Amino acid sequence: MKKNYTLGIMAATVLLGVTVTGVSASAVWAAKPTGLIGATAAANIAKKAVGNNAQVEDVELERKNGKVYYEVDLQQGDKDWDIDVDAYTGKTIRSHSELDHDSNDESILNKPNHITLTEKQAGQIALKHVPGSTLLSSKLDKEDGQFIYEVKVLTNEGTVELDIHASSGAIVDTDDDDDNEY
């Protein structure tokens, strides 16, 4: 009888431990970071580090080795820059540049006659779809046989990429990278 009683207590303890551990692990993962500087501030810090005439191409919130930072990709002249900005302090952690081998690429798509949308119009559609955002870039691309404008906009939460059909103006796909992942 004593053995059954001991096994019952051990089983209850294990179940209780698993339940408590499960709840605390869920609580930790559900916690949202506070005090982040935001993607817009990170982009501005990176631009100052490189030169204010640089064009921001992408901003992503990253986590590596316990550090949370914004990875900001910029284009300035014939150089591509990667600037890492601490997500809490705004301090520049790392900067790296390399020559942009695509800047002299003349193989840009010839725009077919059936494309009725301009890059500017595609950008306006994206800005309307993501209120309060800033246009980063737009380019014409061909995906699965269809011409699509790939448009990137910056919000304070991160970068949003939209694929906009080059003839109809319909938003085909949206992909956002926001701070809530960390």
C-alpha positions in Angstrom: 0.0 0.0 0.0 2.8 2.4 0.8 4.4 1.7 -2.6 1.1 2.7 -4.4 0.8 5.8 -2.3 4.4 6.8 -3.2 3.9 6.2 -6.9 0.8 8.3 -6.8 2.6 11.2 -5.2 5.5 10.9 -7.7 3.1 10.9 -10.6 1.2 13.9 -9.3 4.5 15.8 -8.8 5.7 15.0 -12.3 2.3 16.1 -13.8 2.3 19.3 -11.7 5.9 20.0 -12.7 5.2 19.6 -16.4 2.1 21.8 -16.1 3.9 24.6 -14.2 6.9 24.4 -16.5 4.6 24.5 -19.6 2.9 27.6 -18.3 6.1 29.4 -17.4 7.6 28.6 -20.8 4.5 29.8 -22.6 4.6 33.0 -20.6 8.2 33.6 -21.5 7.7 33.1 -25.2 4.5 35.2 -25.2 6.3 38.2 -23.6 6.8 41.0 -26.1 10.0 43.1 -26.0 9.7 46.6 -24.6 12.0 49.4 -25.1 13.0 48.7 -28.8 14.0 51.8 -30.7 12.0 50.7 -33.7 12.9 50.0 -37.4 12.5 53.6 -38.5 15.0 54.9 -35.8 17.4 52.1 -36.7 17.2 53.0 -40.4 18.0 56.7 -39.5 20.9 55.7 -37.3 22.3 53.5 -40.1 21.9 56.3 -42.7 23.8 58.7 -40.4 26.6 56.2 -40.1 26.9 55.7 -43.9 25.9 59.1 -45.1 22.4 60.6 -45.3 22.2 60.2 -49.1 22.2 56.4 -48.7 19.0 54.5 -49.7 17.6 52.2 -47.1 16.7 48.9 -48.8 15.7 46.7 -45.9 15.4 46.6 -42.1 15.0 43.4 -40.2 14.9 42.6 -36.5 17.4 39.9 -35.7 18.5 37.9 -32.6 21.9 36.2 -32.4 23.9 35.0 -29.4 21.4 36.7 -27.1 21.7 40.1 -28.8 18.7 41.7 -30.4 19.5 44.1 -33.2 18.3 45.6 -36.4 20.1 44.6 -39.6 19.8 47.6 -42.0 20.7 47.1 -45.6 21.6 50.3 -47.5 22.7 51.3 -51.0 25.1 54.3 -51.5 26.5 54.8 -54.9 28.2 51.6 -56.0 28.4 50.1 -52.4 26.0 47.9 -50.5 26.1 48.5 -46.8 25.0 46.2 -43.9 24.7 48.1 -40.6 23.7 46.3 -37.4 22.1 48.6 -34.8 21.4 47.5 -31.2 17.6 47.3 -30.9 17.6 48.8 -27.4 20.4 51.3 -27.3 20.6 52.4 -30.9 24.4 51.9 -30.9 26.0 50.8 -34.2 27.3 47.3 -33.5 28.8 46.4 -37.0 29.1 47.9 -40.4 30.2 46.2 -43.6 30.3 47.3 -47.2 31.0 45.7 -50.5 30.9 46.8 -54.1 27.4 46.4 -55.7 28.0 44.2 -58.7 24.4 44.7 -59.8 24.5 48.4 -60.1 26.0 48.3 -63.6 23.8 45.4 -64.8 22.1 46.5 -68.0 20.0 43.4 -68.3 17.0 45.1 -66.6 13.8 43.8 -68.0 12.4 45.4 -71.1 9.0 46.6 -70.1 6.3 44.9 -72.1 3.4 47.0 -73.5 0.8 45.2 -71.5 2.2 46.6 -68.2 0.1 49.6 -67.4 1.4 50.4 -63.9 4.5 52.5 -63.3 6.9 51.9 -60.4 5.6 55.1 -58.8 2.0 53.9 -59.0 3.0 50.5 -57.5 4.7 52.5 -54.6 1.5 54.5 -54.1 -0.6 51.3 -53.9 1.8 49.9 -51.3 1.8 53.1 -49.2 -2.0 53.1 -49.3 -2.1 49.4 -48.3 0.3 50.0 -45.3 -0.7 53.4 -43.8 2.0 55.4 -42.2 4.8 53.6 -44.0 7.7 55.0 -46.0 8.6 53.7 -49.5 12.0 52.1 -49.5 12.2 50.6 -53.0 10.2 49.2 -55.9 11.4 47.2 -58.9 9.8 45.3 -61.8 10.4 41.6 -61.7 9.1 38.5 -63.5 7.8 35.7 -61.3 6.1 32.6 -62.5 5.6 34.2 -66.0 3.9 37.3 -64.6 5.3 40.8 -64.2 5.2 41.9 -60.6 6.5 45.0 -58.8 8.4 44.1 -55.7 7.8 47.0 -53.3 9.4 47.4 -49.9 8.0 49.9 -47.3 9.2 50.7 -43.8 7.0 50.9 -40.8 8.2 51.4 -37.2 7.7 47.7 -36.7 9.9 46.7 -39.6 9.9 46.1 -43.3 6.9 45.1 -45.3 7.4 43.6 -48.8 4.5 43.6 -51.2 4.2 42.0 -54.6 1.9 44.1 -56.9 0.7 42.8 -60.2 2.2 45.1 -62.9 -1.0 45.2 -65.0 -3.9 45.1 -62.6 -2.4 46.7 -59.5 -3.6 43.9 -57.4 -1.6 43.0 -54.3 -0.5 39.4 -55.0 1.5 38.8 -51.8 2.5 40.6 -48.6 5.4 39.6 -46.3 6.1 41.6 -43.1 9.0 41.4 -40.8 7.9 42.9 -37.5 9.4 43.4 -34.0 6.8 41.1 -32.4 8.9 38.0 -33.2 11.3 38.7 -30.3 
